[in-house]
């Protein structure tokens, strides 16, 4: 867990750098459209404190972030907790967001199972991850001394969709984003802005994906009782010795 804790701290710090802020900006823009259609009482983001702005566009009143560490002084909307054992009541959250969180830990399947556990029936879960089959994934492959975010474990969207299906979640929407290459140089990044428009119109892989899934409601099946023995019928005949003529 110590290694995971350090990785999460490095990820939180990377989001303050130029390329990290661009990732946050692109994801906030996408979530502005997705969260406008999500209603309920409670929204939870499982990630790091720097990602709190991803919840700002949600119309849900109670918005909370859970993270293994929080900034000081501790904000009121942050909960310090373990990713593998979320301190949340099962089936109590209307919306759960996992922005790259599965890429930061050693057992992403366990975290996803925990996240699915706390979602209400008909509630939503949104998962954002870097696409290993993209320019971002290619840079991760070519880098020797991997730092954030390239030190993370990029997971294919199809693999996460299989995990969601096993957890009785139905995929509602799949979005693509970050079509520009991961360039930190400001002017070059702005010149390549047209790639975002082309990528949105064409079926090309983006540097990241967003999966929106809904928790299924499992219908209750009535159980038929099979009697092993036929019920006995009690006789209501009144004996003739009692029915005597009193005249």
FIKEMAR-540152 format. One record per residue (C-alpha): z, x, y. Coordinates in steps of 0.2 Angstrom, whole numbers, padded with zeros to 4 digits, always signed. Example, Ala and Ser with C-alpha at 12.3 -4.5 7.8 and 13.67 -1.06 7.14 Angstrom:
! FIKEMAR-540152
+0039+0062-0022/+0036+0068-0005/
***
This chain:
! FIKEMAR-540152
+0000+0000+0000/+0003+0015+0012/-0016+0020+0011/-0021+0002+0014/-0009+0001+0029/-0016+0016+0037/-0034+0010+0034/-0029-0006+0043/-0022+0003+0057/-0038+0014+0059/-0049-0002+0058/-0038-0010+0072/-0041+0006+0083/-0060+0006+0079/-0062-0011+0086/-0057-0004+0103/-0071+0008+0103/-0089+0004+0109/-0097+0000+0093/-0082-0010+0087/-0081-0020+0103/-0100-0025+0100/-0095-0031+0082/-0081-0042+0090/-0093-0048+0103/-0106-0053+0090/-0094-0061+0078/-0085-0071+0092/-0102-0078+0098/-0106-0084+0080/-0088-0091+0078/-0090-0101+0094/-0103-0112+0086/-0094-0112+0069/-0077-0117+0075/-0083-0130+0086/-0086-0141+0071/-0069-0137+0062/-0054-0149+0065/-0036-0149+0060/-0018-0144+0064/-0017-0126+0058/-0029-0111+0059/-0025-0094+0052/-0034-0077+0054/-0030-0064+0041/-0034-0047+0049/-0028-0036+0063/-0021-0040+0081/-0037-0034+0090/-0046-0049+0081/-0036-0062+0090/-0051-0066+0102/-0060-0073+0087/-0049-0088+0087/-0050-0092+0105/-0065-0104+0103/-0056-0114+0090/-0051-0132+0095/-0037-0132+0083/-0020-0131+0093/-0010-0120+0081/-0019-0103+0079/-0010-0089+0071/-0014-0071+0065/-0006-0063+0050/-0006-0044+0048/+0004-0030+0040/+0008-0023+0057/+0008-0031+0074/+0007-0023+0092/+0023-0021+0102/+0030-0031+0110/+0026-0044+0096/+0015-0058+0102/+0021-0076+0098/+0005-0080+0088/+0006-0065+0076/+0015-0065+0059/+0019-0049+0050/+0016-0051+0032/+0009-0044+0016/-0010-0048+0012/-0006-0049-0006/+0008-0062-0004/+0005-0073+0011/+0021-0081+0017/+0012-0098+0019/+0015-0114+0009/+0000-0119-0003/-0012-0131+0004/-0005-0131+0022/-0019-0123+0032/-0035-0132+0038/-0045-0116+0043/-0043-0098+0036/-0054-0084+0043/-0056-0067+0034/-0065-0055+0046/-0069-0039+0036/-0052-0040+0029/-0058-0040+0011/-0066-0023+0014/-0050-0014+0019/-0039-0017+0004/-0040-0011-0015/-0039-0028-0022/-0050-0040-0012/-0051-0053-0026/-0032-0055-0025/-0032-0058-0007/-0046-0070-0007/-0036-0080-0021/-0021-0080-0009/-0032-0086+0005/-0039-0100-0005/-0022-0105-0011/-0016-0110+0006/-0031-0120+0011/-0030-0139+0012/-0041-0150+0001/-0057-0152+0012/-0051-0137+0022/-0063-0122+0027/-0063-0103+0024/-0074-0092+0034/-0077-0074+0027/-0086-0061+0038/-0091-0044+0030/-0103-0030+0032/-0119-0031+0022/-0121-0016+0010/-0140-0019+0009/-0144-0016+0028/-0145-0002+0041/-0126-0003+0042/-0125-0001+0023/-0137+0013+0023/-0127+0023+0036/-0111+0021+0025/-0121+0028+0011/-0128+0043+0021/-0112+0048+0029/-0102+0062+0021/-0085+0061+0031/-0083+0042+0031/-0072+0035+0044/-0070+0017+0050/-0079+0006+0047/-0089+0016+0034/-0073+0020+0024/-0072+0002+0020/-0078-0006+0004/-0094-0016+0009/-0095-0031-0003/-0111-0041-0007/-0111-0059-0001/-0116-0065-0018/-0101-0057-0026/-0089-0066-0014/-0099-0082-0017/-0095-0081-0035/-0077-0078-0032/-0077-0094-0020/-0085-0104-0034/-0072-0099-0046/-0058-0105-0034/-0066-0122-0033/-0074-0119-0015/-0091-0125-0011/-0102-0114+0000/-0107-0124+0016/-0116-0111+0027/-0122-0093+0026/-0126-0084+0043/-0133-0067+0047/-0129-0056+0062/-0129-0038+0068/-0148-0035+0066/-0148-0019+0078/-0143-0003+0069/-0126+0004+0072/-0130+0015+0087/-0115+0019+0099/-0127+0025+0113/-0126+0011+0126/-0144+0012+0134/-0152+0013+0117/-0142-0002+0110/-0147-0013+0125/-0166-0008+0122/-0165-0014+0104/-0158-0031+0109/-0175-0039+0104/-0170-0036+0086/-0157-0049+0087/-0170-0062+0091/-0182-0056+0078/-0168-0055+0065/-0163-0073+0069/-0180-0080+0067/-0185-0070+0051/-0178-0068+0034/-0172-0050+0036/-0155-0044+0031/-0142-0042+0045/-0129-0029+0046/-0115-0042+0043/-0114-0060+0035/-0103-0075+0038/-0099-0087+0023/-0092-0104+0027/-0085-0113+0012/-0075-0129+0009/-0061-0133-0003/-0066-0146-0016/-0055-0161-0019/-0053-0162-0038/-0052-0181-0042/-0039-0187-0053/-0045-0193-0071/-0035-0208-0078/-0028-0204-0095/-0030-0217-0109/-0015-0219-0120/-0020-0220-0139/-0007-0230-0148/-0004-0225-0166/+0004-0241-0171/+0000-0259-0167/+0013-0268-0157/+0023-0281-0167/+0023-0299-0161/+0040-0308-0161/+0040-0325-0168/+0046-0339-0156/+0047-0353-0170/+0064-0362-0170/+0071-0365-0187/+0070-0383-0194/+0089-0383-0198/+0093-0382-0180/+0081-0396-0175/+0091-0410-0182/+0089-0428-0177/+0106-0433-0168/+0102-0451-0169/
***
